[in-house]
Amino acid sequence: MDLGNCLFIHDPAHKADYRKEPDTKKFQYELDALEHLEAFIRDCDQRTEVAKAKLRETQEELTDEASQKAEHINQLSEQIGTKLAKAEQLGADGHVEESLKLMKEVEELNLEKAKSEADLRTAIPTSTYQQQKLRVCEVCSAYLGVHDNDRRLADHFGGKLHLGFIEIRKKLDELRQYVSENHIVRRRRFEGYNRSLFVTVEERRDKERDREREREVERSERRQKSRSRSRSRSRSRSRRHSRHRNGKHSHKSKKHHHRSSKRKSEDRH
C-alpha cells in the first residue's frame, strides 16, 4: 500500500508547542486526528471485506465447526509470526536470552498449530481443504497464505505495513477513549464543532435581517453626518459673505464721508 508523501507538516517546534498547551486547548487537534484515522481505518476495513468476498467466490465455504478450527489456526499463525519477528529483533539488539525464550514459545505454538491443522484436515473434505489457500489479514487487509511457513509469517507480522496498522488502531482506540471521557471534547464534537451545519433556514434569515438592520443604521448615521457637514459649510460661507458685504458697505461710507468733508472745507474757503 503506497499512500505517497504525507500532506501535513512534521515540525519538532510545533510538536513542542502542542505539548506545552493545556489540555483544554488541545481537543481540536485530537478531533482532527480521530476523524482522519477513522476514515483511514474505515477504508482498510472496507478493503478487507471486499477481499473476503472475492475469496468466498473461489473457496468453498466451511461449516461453523470448521470455520472455528480455521480461525484458531490463523490466530496461532499470527502469534508465531509476531513472536518470531520479535525474537529476531531481540537477537539483533543483543538480548540473546529473551530471544531464545521467544523461540521456544514459537516451537510450542508450531506444535499446537500442526495438531490443529490435522484436526481441520479430518473435519472437511480433502478438496475443500486444498482450496483454503489464502486468507485476509484483519489488521492490514493484506492476503496471507494459509500454509505459509514461519519465515513468511514473520515477514508479514513483523513488517512495516502490519506493524504500522497496529499502531494506527492502537492510537485510534486511545483517541476514542479520550473523546468519550473528556466532556469538553465531547461537547465540542457534538454541539459546537459542526454547529454551522445544523443552523436552520429561519435562523439564517433572522441573522441576515439583523445584519441588514445594522447596515441600515450605519447608512443613516453616515447620511446624518453628511448633512450636518453640509449645513456647517453652508453657514460658514454665509458668515464669510456677510462679513465681506458689511466690509464693503463700511468702506463706501468712509469714502462718502471723506468727500463730503472735503467739499464743506472748500466752501468755507
Backbone as CSV, one residue per row, in Angstrom:
resi,resn,N_x,N_y,N_z,CA_x,CA_y,CA_z,C_x,C_y,C_z
1,MET,0.850,-1.196,0.000,0.000,0.000,0.000,0.887,1.248,0.000
2,ASP,0.770,2.059,-1.025,1.568,3.273,-1.143,0.655,4.481,-0.967
3,LEU,0.813,5.179,0.144,-0.019,6.349,0.431,0.618,7.642,-0.060
4,GLY,1.853,7.550,-0.573,2.531,8.756,-1.011,3.066,9.560,0.162
5,ASN,3.527,10.762,-0.131,4.075,11.622,0.913,2.970,12.208,1.782
6,CYS,3.275,12.375,3.052,2.312,12.962,3.981,2.099,14.432,3.635
7,LEU,0.840,14.858,3.675,0.497,16.236,3.314,0.646,17.198,4.482
8,PHE,0.903,16.681,5.682,0.987,17.525,6.860,2.437,17.919,7.149
9,ILE,2.585,18.955,7.949,3.908,19.453,8.325,4.366,18.746,9.597
10,HIS,5.550,18.162,9.545,6.125,17.484,10.708,7.256,18.371,11.243
11,ASP,6.899,19.265,12.130,7.842,20.247,12.659,8.041,20.001,14.150
12,PRO,9.270,19.711,14.593,9.521,19.487,16.027,9.111,20.675,16.893
13,ALA,9.250,21.889,16.352,8.865,23.079,17.124,7.362,23.094,17.375
14,HIS,6.579,22.755,16.353,5.121,22.697,16.525,4.734,21.605,17.515
15,LYS,5.447,20.500,17.459,5.168,19.399,18.383,5.429,19.835,19.820
16,ALA,6.515,20.581,20.023,6.835,21.074,21.364,5.783,22.070,21.848
17,ASP,5.324,22.945,20.945,4.275,23.908,21.316,2.987,23.193,21.698
18,TYR,2.672,22.149,20.965,1.452,21.386,21.265,1.527,20.764,22.658
19,ARG,2.671,20.228,23.004,2.822,19.585,24.310,2.745,20.592,25.455
20,LYS,3.076,21.846,25.172,3.016,22.869,26.218,1.600,23.373,26.456
21,GLU,0.729,23.196,25.477,-0.635,23.706,25.603,-1.390,22.947,26.695
22,PRO,-2.233,23.645,27.458,-3.077,22.941,28.435,-4.068,22.031,27.730
23,ASP,-4.547,21.027,28.453,-5.442,20.035,27.851,-6.709,20.660,27.284
24,THR,-7.162,21.759,27.886,-8.408,22.386,27.424,-8.273,22.992,26.037
25,LYS,-7.040,23.206,25.568,-6.828,23.806,24.257,-6.387,22.790,23.206
26,LYS,-6.299,21.530,23.589,-5.764,20.522,22.682,-6.826,19.786,21.885
27,PHE,-8.079,19.848,22.336,-9.053,18.896,21.816,-9.289,19.003,20.323
28,GLN,-9.118,20.189,19.740,-9.385,20.287,18.312,-8.386,19.459,17.507
29,TYR,-7.154,19.327,18.012,-6.164,18.519,17.316,-6.511,17.035,17.425
30,GLU,-6.959,16.618,18.609,-7.351,15.222,18.790,-8.545,14.868,17.912
31,LEU,-9.482,15.809,17.797,-10.657,15.564,16.955,-10.264,15.409,15.490
32,ASP,-9.372,16.269,15.032,-8.908,16.161,13.648,-8.204,14.827,13.417
33,ALA,-7.343,14.445,14.374,-6.626,13.172,14.245,-7.590,11.998,14.279
34,LEU,-8.580,12.071,15.168,-9.562,10.995,15.280,-10.319,10.807,13.970
35,GLU,-10.794,11.883,13.396,-11.561,11.786,12.152,-10.692,11.279,11.002
36,HIS,-9.435,11.720,10.971,-8.520,11.275,9.917,-8.246,9.779,10.038
37,LEU,-7.949,9.311,11.251,-7.647,7.892,11.450,-8.886,7.023,11.261
38,GLU,-10.046,7.524,11.675,-11.277,6.760,11.464,-11.526,6.528,9.976
39,ALA,-11.320,7.562,9.179,-11.502,7.417,7.731,-10.484,6.432,7.155
40,PHE,-9.262,6.491,7.653,-8.196,5.611,7.169,-8.504,4.150,7.487
41,ILE,-8.892,3.879,8.735,-9.202,2.510,9.148,-10.491,2.019,8.489
42,ARG,-11.453,2.906,8.311,-12.691,2.527,7.637,-12.404,2.059,6.207
43,ASP,-11.501,2.756,5.540,-11.121,2.366,4.186,-10.422,1.005,4.193
44,CYS,-9.567,0.771,5.183,-8.872,-0.513,5.303,-9.861,-1.648,5.554
45,ASP,-10.806,-1.437,6.447,-11.799,-2.477,6.754,-12.681,-2.784,5.545
46,GLN,-12.974,-1.763,4.758,-13.762,-1.994,3.541,-12.984,-2.854,2.547
47,ARG,-11.681,-2.601,2.423,-10.849,-3.430,1.542,-10.801,-4.871,2.047
48,THR,-10.778,-5.027,3.365,-10.768,-6.372,3.946,-12.030,-7.136,3.577
49,GLU,-13.178,-6.481,3.693,-14.443,-7.139,3.365,-14.533,-7.478,1.881
50,VAL,-14.027,-6.584,1.032,-14.034,-6.858,-0.410,-13.156,-8.066,-0.726
51,ALA,-11.980,-8.129,-0.094,-11.071,-9.258,-0.321,-11.685,-10.567,0.162
52,LYS,-12.362,-10.526,1.295,-13.030,-11.730,1.802,-14.120,-12.196,0.839
53,ALA,-14.859,-11.237,0.301,-15.924,-11.589,-0.644,-15.350,-12.265,-1.886
54,LYS,-14.208,-11.794,-2.362,-13.571,-12.416,-3.526,-13.122,-13.838,-3.209
55,LEU,-12.602,-14.045,-2.002,-12.171,-15.391,-1.616,-13.356,-16.342,-1.501
56,ARG,-14.478,-15.836,-1.037,-15.663,-16.695,-0.922,-16.153,-17.178,-2.287
57,GLU,-15.855,-16.396,-3.310,-16.263,-16.795,-4.659,-15.414,-17.944,-5.198
58,THR,-14.192,-18.069,-4.702,-13.268,-19.090,-5.225,-13.020,-20.226,-4.243
59,GLN,-13.326,-20.012,-2.970,-13.085,-21.038,-1.959,-14.410,-21.502,-1.368
60,GLU,-14.545,-22.805,-1.247,-15.776,-23.372,-0.720,-15.963,-22.963,0.734
61,GLU,-17.185,-22.585,1.073,-17.474,-22.119,2.430,-17.394,-23.273,3.422
62,LEU,-16.801,-22.982,4.579,-16.633,-24.002,5.608,-17.843,-24.039,6.528
63,THR,-18.009,-25.173,7.192,-19.046,-25.266,8.218,-18.633,-24.428,9.423
64,ASP,-19.564,-24.217,10.336,-19.259,-23.417,11.526,-18.124,-24.038,12.331
65,GLU,-18.168,-25.354,12.493,-17.116,-26.034,13.259,-15.763,-25.905,12.577
66,ALA,-15.755,-26.102,11.267,-14.502,-25.990,10.518,-13.997,-24.546,10.517
67,SER,-14.921,-23.589,10.457,-14.524,-22.177,10.481,-13.842,-21.823,11.795
68,GLN,-14.347,-22.348,12.890,-13.733,-22.104,14.195,-12.331,-22.696,14.257
69,LYS,-12.161,-23.902,13.710,-10.840,-24.528,13.690,-9.871,-23.718,12.830
70,ALA,-10.358,-23.268,11.671,-9.514,-22.477,10.776,-9.122,-21.151,11.423
71,GLU,-10.066,-20.529,12.129,-9.773,-19.269,12.805,-8.730,-19.467,13.895
72,HIS,-8.811,-20.594,14.607,-7.813,-20.887,15.641,-6.425,-21.055,15.023
73,ILE,-6.365,-21.706,13.864,-5.084,-21.865,13.167,-4.535,-20.505,12.744
74,ASN,-5.413,-19.632,12.273,-4.980,-18.291,11.865,-4.414,-17.508,13.045
75,GLN,-5.050,-17.640,14.200,-4.553,-16.959,15.398,-3.183,-17.492,15.808
76,LEU,-3.000,-18.815,15.705,-1.698,-19.403,16.023,-0.633,-18.910,15.046
77,SER,-0.996,-18.818,13.776,-0.049,-18.324,12.768,0.377,-16.896,13.075
78,GLU,-0.575,-16.077,13.490,-0.251,-14.684,13.828,0.689,-14.617,15.027
79,GLN,0.421,-15.422,16.045,1.298,-15.444,17.218,2.700,-15.909,16.849
80,ILE,2.775,-16.923,15.992,4.085,-17.431,15.572,4.865,-16.355,14.828
81,GLY,4.216,-15.725,13.854,4.897,-14.694,13.078,5.331,-13.512,13.927
82,THR,4.465,-13.074,14.843,4.781,-11.923,15.700,5.933,-12.236,16.641
83,LYS,5.881,-13.392,17.299,6.931,-13.763,18.256,8.262,-14.009,17.557
84,LEU,8.209,-14.617,16.374,9.445,-14.876,15.647,10.115,-13.574,15.220
85,ALA,9.323,-12.639,14.728,9.882,-11.341,14.326,10.483,-10.612,15.522
86,LYS,9.802,-10.674,16.660,10.312,-10.023,17.868,11.573,-10.704,18.370
87,ALA,11.611,-12.045,18.288,12.799,-12.789,18.727,14.012,-12.420,17.881
88,GLU,13.810,-12.272,16.581,14.911,-11.894,15.697,15.412,-10.491,16.015
89,GLN,14.502,-9.590,16.320,14.897,-8.225,16.658,15.659,-8.189,17.974
90,LEU,15.200,-8.961,18.961,15.900,-9.024,20.244,17.301,-9.599,20.072
91,GLY,17.426,-10.622,19.234,18.744,-11.198,18.985,19.675,-10.198,18.324
92,ALA,19.141,-9.417,17.370,19.961,-8.406,16.699,20.387,-7.302,17.655
93,ASP,19.564,-7.042,18.677,19.889,-6.000,19.659,20.759,-6.515,20.797
94,GLY,21.098,-7.800,20.770,21.976,-8.357,21.797,21.275,-8.969,22.989
95,HIS,19.956,-9.053,22.964,19.202,-9.654,24.072,18.991,-11.141,23.761
96,VAL,20.047,-11.901,23.937,20.050,-13.292,23.500,19.088,-14.144,24.319
97,GLU,19.099,-13.997,25.625,18.254,-14.835,26.478,16.768,-14.629,26.181
98,GLU,16.359,-13.381,26.055,14.954,-13.098,25.740,14.587,-13.638,24.362
99,SER,15.527,-13.554,23.432,15.280,-14.065,22.092,15.095,-15.583,22.109
100,LEU,15.932,-16.286,22.860,15.821,-17.740,22.952,14.515,-18.156,23.622
101,LYS,14.091,-17.387,24.602,12.830,-17.687,25.281,11.660,-17.604,24.307
102,LEU,11.653,-16.577,23.473,10.583,-16.432,22.480,10.647,-17.540,21.427
103,MET,11.840,-17.934,21.049,11.979,-19.001,20.061,11.409,-20.313,20.588
104,LYS,11.575,-20.535,21.883,10.989,-21.733,22.489,9.462,-21.671,22.433
105,GLU,8.904,-20.488,22.684,7.451,-20.321,22.593,6.972,-20.547,21.160
106,VAL,7.769,-20.122,20.179,7.420,-20.330,18.776,7.347,-21.820,18.457
107,GLU,8.289,-22.587,18.980,8.279,-24.038,18.752,7.015,-24.675,19.323
108,GLU,6.624,-24.249,20.515,5.415,-24.799,21.140,4.169,-24.439,20.334
109,LEU,4.136,-23.228,19.834,2.994,-22.807,19.013,2.936,-23.588,17.703
110,ASN,4.087,-23.888,17.138,4.118,-24.669,15.902,3.563,-26.073,16.110
111,LEU,3.868,-26.667,17.262,3.325,-27.986,17.576,1.801,-27.932,17.697
112,GLU,1.312,-26.901,18.376,-0.140,-26.747,18.523,-0.796,-26.495,17.169
113,LYS,-0.137,-25.704,16.331,-0.691,-25.411,15.010,-0.768,-26.674,14.156
114,ALA,0.275,-27.491,14.198,0.279,-28.731,13.415,-0.865,-29.641,13.839
115,LYS,-1.110,-29.733,15.133,-2.211,-30.554,15.636,-3.560,-30.003,15.165
116,SER,-3.717,-28.679,15.222,-4.978,-28.060,14.796,-5.207,-28.248,13.300
117,GLU,-4.144,-28.163,12.513,-4.278,-28.377,11.070,-4.699,-29.814,10.762
118,ALA,-4.171,-30.738,11.541,-4.576,-32.141,11.344,-6.052,-32.326,11.680
119,ASP,-6.503,-31.665,12.734,-7.926,-31.749,13.099,-8.806,-31.164,11.998
120,LEU,-8.384,-30.036,11.438,-9.167,-29.411,10.370,-9.192,-30.299,9.130
121,ARG,-8.079,-30.932,8.833,-7.991,-31.770,7.639,-8.960,-32.949,7.708
122,THR,-9.161,-33.462,8.906,-10.097,-34.587,9.060,-11.550,-34.128,9.157
123,ALA,-11.771,-32.827,9.421,-13.136,-32.318,9.608,-13.799,-31.906,8.305
124,ILE,-13.022,-31.713,7.242,-13.582,-31.272,5.963,-13.048,-32.154,4.840
125,PRO,-13.734,-32.160,3.698,-13.246,-32.941,2.554,-11.871,-32.459,2.093
126,THR,-11.116,-33.368,1.501,-9.763,-33.029,1.045,-9.784,-31.907,0.018
127,SER,-10.744,-31.945,-0.901,-10.837,-30.905,-1.934,-11.088,-29.531,-1.318
128,THR,-11.925,-29.511,-0.298,-12.221,-28.236,0.378,-10.988,-27.721,1.107
129,TYR,-10.261,-28.614,1.757,-9.057,-28.209,2.483,-8.011,-27.653,1.524
130,GLN,-7.897,-28.260,0.357,-6.903,-27.801,-0.612,-7.260,-26.432,-1.188
131,GLN,-8.560,-26.114,-1.189,-8.975,-24.800,-1.688,-8.610,-23.671,-0.724
132,GLN,-8.436,-24.025,0.546,-8.164,-22.996,1.547,-6.693,-22.576,1.463
133,LYS,-6.389,-21.751,0.484,-5.006,-21.342,0.255,-4.706,-19.937,0.763
134,LEU,-5.708,-19.094,0.763,-5.491,-17.696,1.140,-6.476,-17.272,2.219
135,ARG,-6.084,-16.278,2.948,-6.974,-15.602,3.887,-6.584,-14.130,3.918
136,VAL,-7.391,-13.326,4.563,-7.158,-11.879,4.606,-6.787,-11.468,6.024
137,CYS,-5.732,-10.686,6.150,-5.320,-10.180,7.462,-6.338,-9.152,7.947
138,GLU,-6.856,-9.356,9.142,-7.866,-8.456,9.698,-7.286,-7.106,10.110
139,VAL,-5.976,-7.037,10.251,-5.337,-5.803,10.715,-5.015,-4.862,9.562
140,CYS,-4.405,-5.409,8.499,-3.921,-4.544,7.415,-4.537,-4.855,6.056
141,SER,-5.437,-5.827,5.984,-6.178,-6.208,4.770,-5.316,-6.886,3.707
142,ALA,-4.097,-7.308,4.061,-3.236,-7.998,3.098,-3.625,-9.476,3.009
143,TYR,-3.319,-10.094,1.860,-3.561,-11.528,1.691,-2.441,-12.319,2.366
144,LEU,-2.819,-13.423,3.000,-1.856,-14.321,3.634,-2.088,-15.732,3.131
145,GLY,-1.003,-16.488,3.002,-1.136,-17.892,2.652,-1.497,-18.703,3.884
146,VAL,-2.521,-19.529,3.764,-2.950,-20.334,4.908,-1.836,-21.268,5.360
147,HIS,-1.040,-21.753,4.428,0.005,-22.726,4.744,1.396,-22.089,4.693
148,ASP,1.483,-20.797,4.926,2.788,-20.123,4.918,3.687,-20.679,6.014
149,ASN,4.990,-20.729,5.714,5.948,-21.177,6.723,6.271,-20.041,7.690
150,ASP,7.075,-20.365,8.692,7.383,-19.383,9.737,8.060,-18.136,9.177
151,ARG,8.918,-18.325,8.186,9.647,-17.188,7.629,8.695,-16.179,6.997
152,ARG,7.760,-16.654,6.223,6.801,-15.750,5.586,5.880,-15.109,6.620
153,LEU,5.497,-15.863,7.611,4.652,-15.300,8.670,5.386,-14.186,9.405
154,ALA,6.663,-14.428,9.703,7.454,-13.407,10.402,7.626,-12.164,9.537
155,ASP,7.822,-12.370,8.228,7.982,-11.220,7.329,6.723,-10.360,7.305
156,HIS,5.569,-11.022,7.361,4.325,-10.246,7.338,4.054,-9.577,8.683
157,PHE,3.994,-10.367,9.743,3.597,-9.823,11.045,4.677,-8.940,11.673
158,GLY,5.888,-9.034,11.174,6.942,-8.134,11.635,7.253,-7.034,10.650
159,GLY,6.470,-6.974,9.557,6.710,-5.969,8.528,6.162,-4.598,8.892
160,LYS,6.631,-3.590,8.177,6.247,-2.203,8.471,4.754,-1.964,8.262
161,LEU,4.198,-2.577,7.224,2.781,-2.341,6.932,1.903,-2.848,8.069
162,HIS,2.113,-4.090,8.459,1.287,-4.684,9.512,1.501,-3.964,10.844
163,LEU,2.757,-3.723,11.215,3.043,-3.040,12.481,2.510,-1.610,12.465
164,GLY,2.558,-0.986,11.290,2.021,0.368,11.187,0.528,0.409,11.450
165,PHE,-0.193,-0.561,10.908,-1.637,-0.619,11.151,-1.947,-0.940,12.610
166,ILE,-1.108,-1.732,13.244,-1.298,-1.998,14.675,-1.191,-0.702,15.469
167,GLU,-0.190,0.118,15.142,-0.013,1.394,15.841,-1.182,2.333,15.569
168,ILE,-1.658,2.347,14.334,-2.782,3.228,13.985,-4.033,2.831,14.752
169,ARG,-4.320,1.540,14.786,-5.511,1.069,15.501,-5.389,1.316,16.999
170,LYS,-4.200,1.162,17.527,-3.974,1.430,18.948,-4.206,2.907,19.258
171,LYS,-3.657,3.782,18.415,-3.833,5.220,18.611,-5.292,5.609,18.453
172,LEU,-5.987,4.988,17.523,-7.400,5.286,17.310,-8.220,4.921,18.540
173,ASP,-7.923,3.791,19.158,-8.622,3.396,20.390,-8.361,4.406,21.508
174,GLU,-7.117,4.891,21.600,-6.778,5.882,22.630,-7.545,7.182,22.410
175,LEU,-7.632,7.620,21.158,-8.347,8.859,20.855,-9.837,8.719,21.129
176,ARG,-10.403,7.574,20.798,-11.824,7.349,21.078,-12.100,7.390,22.577
177,GLN,-11.207,6.795,23.350,-11.385,6.816,24.799,-11.241,8.239,25.334
178,TYR,-10.272,8.979,24.801,-10.052,10.358,25.234,-11.289,11.209,24.963
179,VAL,-11.860,11.043,23.774,-13.033,11.832,23.401,-14.232,11.471,24.261
180,SER,-14.403,10.177,24.539,-15.556,9.740,25.325,-15.456,10.179,26.780
181,GLU,-14.237,10.336,27.295,-14.055,10.699,28.699,-14.001,12.208,28.921
182,ASN,-13.613,12.946,27.924,-13.431,14.385,28.085,-14.714,15.109,27.686
183,HIS,-15.411,15.649,28.663,-16.698,16.289,28.369,-16.537,17.530,27.509
184,ILE,-15.400,18.209,27.618,-15.176,19.394,26.788,-15.069,18.982,25.329
185,VAL,-14.311,17.931,25.085,-14.149,17.452,23.721,-15.473,16.934,23.182
186,ARG,-16.207,16.216,24.029,-17.485,15.663,23.592,-18.457,16.782,23.224
187,ARG,-18.477,17.849,24.047,-19.360,18.975,23.745,-18.921,19.672,22.462
188,ARG,-17.617,19.792,22.297,-17.083,20.401,21.080,-17.465,19.575,19.854
189,ARG,-17.403,18.271,19.986,-17.651,17.394,18.842,-19.110,17.373,18.436
190,PHE,-20.016,17.273,19.405,-21.422,17.049,19.094,-22.274,18.316,19.139
191,GLU,-21.750,19.413,19.709,-22.557,20.622,19.808,-21.937,21.806,19.084
192,GLY,-20.630,21.958,19.206,-20.014,23.142,18.662,-19.246,22.946,17.387
193,TYR,-18.611,21.792,17.245,-17.668,21.599,16.144,-18.335,21.740,14.780
194,ASN,-19.553,21.205,14.641,-20.266,21.288,13.368,-21.565,22.068,13.506
195,ARG,-21.598,23.040,14.406,-22.845,23.743,14.669,-23.385,24.442,13.435
196,SER,-22.494,24.956,12.623,-22.948,25.675,11.429,-23.733,24.777,10.479
197,LEU,-23.518,23.474,10.569,-24.236,22.556,9.694,-25.684,22.371,10.111
198,PHE,-26.014,22.735,11.375,-27.344,22.479,11.903,-28.151,23.763,12.097
199,VAL,-27.653,24.876,11.612,-28.390,26.126,11.720,-29.581,26.076,10.774
200,THR,-30.771,26.376,11.274,-31.979,26.291,10.457,-32.056,27.454,9.484
201,VAL,-32.909,27.286,8.479,-33.098,28.347,7.484,-33.642,29.601,8.145
202,GLU,-34.566,29.433,9.097,-35.154,30.582,9.780,-34.107,31.338,10.572
203,GLU,-33.188,30.616,11.222,-32.128,31.288,11.975,-31.225,32.081,11.040
204,ARG,-30.942,31.508,9.878,-30.124,32.240,8.908,-30.830,33.519,8.457
205,ARG,-32.139,33.424,8.225,-32.894,34.611,7.811,-32.900,35.659,8.911
206,ASP,-33.086,35.231,10.160,-33.074,36.181,11.277,-31.737,36.899,11.364
207,LYS,-30.657,36.133,11.218,-29.330,36.742,11.284,-29.120,37.714,10.140
208,GLU,-29.617,37.351,8.959,-29.466,38.243,7.810,-30.274,39.524,8.003
209,ARG,-31.479,39.412,8.581,-32.281,40.612,8.861,-31.587,41.500,9.886
210,ASP,-31.002,40.896,10.908,-30.273,41.677,11.908,-29.112,42.422,11.271
211,ARG,-28.370,41.712,10.406,-27.246,42.372,9.746,-27.718,43.498,8.843
212,GLU,-28.870,43.320,8.168,-29.403,44.355,7.289,-29.831,45.574,8.095
213,ARG,-30.440,45.343,9.269,-30.816,46.479,10.132,-29.578,47.237,10.597
214,GLU,-28.544,46.506,10.956,-27.310,47.163,11.377,-26.719,47.990,10.246
215,ARG,-26.733,47.435,9.025,-26.209,48.191,7.885,-27.050,49.437,7.614
216,GLU,-28.382,49.336,7.778,-29.261,50.479,7.555,-28.996,51.569,8.580
217,VAL,-28.771,51.181,9.838,-28.444,52.161,10.877,-27.143,52.867,10.546
218,GLU,-26.152,52.103,10.089,-24.871,52.714,9.728,-25.041,53.685,8.565
219,ARG,-25.836,53.304,7.546,-26.055,54.205,6.415,-26.779,55.469,6.858
220,SER,-27.763,55.346,7.758,-28.495,56.508,8.252,-27.572,57.451,9.009
221,GLU,-26.695,56.879,9.835,-25.751,57.718,10.575,-24.813,58.447,9.632
222,ARG,-24.361,57.757,8.573,-23.472,58.422,7.618,-24.191,59.555,6.894
223,ARG,-25.486,59.352,6.536,-26.235,60.420,5.869,-26.409,61.622,6.790
224,GLN,-26.714,61.380,8.077,-26.873,62.482,9.025,-25.576,63.263,9.178
225,LYS,-24.469,62.549,9.278,-23.181,63.235,9.395,-22.888,64.043,8.149
226,SER,-23.249,63.491,6.973,-23.003,64.207,5.725,-23.842,65.480,5.660
227,ARG,-25.146,65.399,6.050,-25.996,66.596,6.046,-25.497,67.621,7.057
228,SER,-25.029,67.144,8.213,-24.520,68.061,9.231,-23.305,68.808,8.718
229,ARG,-22.408,68.104,8.027,-21.226,68.776,7.477,-21.628,69.768,6.397
230,SER,-22.650,69.420,5.589,-23.100,70.338,4.533,-23.679,71.612,5.130
231,ARG,-24.524,71.472,6.179,-25.086,72.664,6.823,-23.997,73.512,7.455
232,SER,-23.010,72.852,8.041,-21.921,73.602,8.667,-21.150,74.398,7.627
233,ARG,-20.869,73.791,6.470,-20.150,74.518,5.419,-20.997,75.658,4.879
234,SER,-22.333,75.445,4.769,-23.222,76.488,4.256,-23.245,77.686,5.196
235,ARG,-23.357,77.418,6.519,-23.351,78.533,7.484,-22.027,79.272,7.456
236,SER,-20.948,78.538,7.288,-19.639,79.185,7.251,-19.531,80.111,6.038
237,ARG,-20.021,79.661,4.866,-19.973,80.510,3.673,-20.852,81.744,3.852
238,SER,-22.022,81.591,4.514,-22.926,82.728,4.729,-22.277,83.780,5.612
239,ARG,-21.592,83.315,6.668,-20.933,84.290,7.554,-19.826,85.030,6.818
240,ARG,-19.052,84.324,6.007,-17.976,84.996,5.273,-18.552,86.009,4.281
241,HIS,-19.630,85.656,3.614,-20.255,86.559,2.651,-20.816,87.793,3.351
242,SER,-21.406,87.606,4.529,-21.977,88.720,5.276,-20.887,89.678,5.718
243,ARG,-19.778,89.091,6.212,-18.680,89.973,6.643,-18.102,90.732,5.459
244,HIS,-17.988,90.104,4.338,-17.444,90.759,3.160,-18.351,91.896,2.694
245,ARG,-19.686,91.671,2.717,-20.633,92.692,2.290,-20.616,93.866,3.261
246,ASN,-20.585,93.556,4.555,-20.536,94.627,5.552,-19.260,95.433,5.429
247,GLY,-18.185,94.771,5.100,-16.908,95.485,4.960,-16.943,96.440,3.793
248,LYS,-17.544,96.026,2.684,-17.630,96.881,1.514,-18.524,98.081,1.807
249,HIS,-19.612,97.895,2.521,-20.517,98.991,2.859,-19.821,100.005,3.763
250,SER,-19.048,99.512,4.703,-18.332,100.415,5.624,-17.298,101.227,4.868
251,HIS,-16.625,100.614,3.916,-15.605,101.297,3.145,-16.234,102.397,2.290
252,LYS,-17.410,102.114,1.685,-18.101,103.132,0.888,-18.544,104.303,1.760
253,SER,-18.993,104.019,2.950,-19.454,105.087,3.853,-18.304,105.995,4.214
254,LYS,-17.143,105.387,4.477,-15.971,106.200,4.836,-15.563,107.090,3.670
255,LYS,-15.614,106.581,2.436,-15.239,107.370,1.277,-16.242,108.504,1.073
256,HIS,-17.526,108.230,1.253,-18.553,109.253,1.099,-18.385,110.346,2.152
257,HIS,-18.089,109.940,3.378,-17.892,110.905,4.454,-16.668,111.767,4.183
258,HIS,-15.613,111.172,3.620,-14.398,111.921,3.324,-14.653,112.963,2.238
259,ARG,-15.423,112.587,1.177,-15.692,113.535,0.097,-16.577,114.686,0.605
260,SER,-17.529,114.347,1.455,-18.428,115.392,1.987,-17.647,116.387,2.824
261,SER,-16.759,115.903,3.615,-15.949,116.784,4.472,-15.062,117.665,3.626
262,LYS,-14.558,117.147,2.550,-13.667,117.905,1.685,-14.423,119.024,0.993
263,ARG,-15.674,118.798,0.535,-16.455,119.820,-0.136,-16.814,120.929,0.848
264,LYS,-17.153,120.567,2.068,-17.502,121.578,3.062,-16.310,122.475,3.357
265,SER,-15.150,121.909,3.385,-13.949,122.701,3.684,-13.662,123.661,2.547
266,GLU,-13.861,123.236,1.300,-13.615,124.093,0.144,-14.627,125.232,0.111
267,ASP,-15.881,124.988,0.523,-16.901,126.025,0.508,-16.568,127.119,1.520
268,ARG,-16.030,126.742,2.654,-15.707,127.745,3.665,-14.582,128.629,3.180
269,HIS,-13.661,128.129,2.418,-12.571,128.935,1.909,-13.051,129.778,0.755
